[in-house]
Amino acid sequence: MKVSMLTTVGDKCGIAAYSSDLVLELNQLVDLDIVKIDSGMQSVDYYRAQAERLNTSDVIHIQHEHSFWGGILPGKSAFWNLRYLLKKPVVVTAHTTTSLARLLRLRAPRLRRPAAAFDPAA
């Protein structure tokens, strides 16, 4: 079985350390192809080239961190630019599982007065 892993390579970060340990073990079990993630939003051609390589595998394993794709805001993440091009089964290891609302520190709006007392002309 051939597995492609999309991950950071050579970086000094926790995900790179995790990936290198995982690679050591997976190499004993499968034919493993490591594909480097260039952090940040890339061109559509970049993702097409990655998808072409990744689709040669039986399974694709993606190390996911929001910064790898340009960010978390709508229109700022390029993750789906790649994901929609992938034809093989995909396993995603999400390294940030915090909700978008919590990441952006969004709070539920609080009314200062009862809703019934709301006057749109005020």
Beta strands, then each sheet from edge to edge (+ up, - down):
strand 1: 2-7
strand 2: 31-36
strand 3: 59-64
strand 4: 90-94
sheet 1: 2+ 1+ 3+ 4+
end
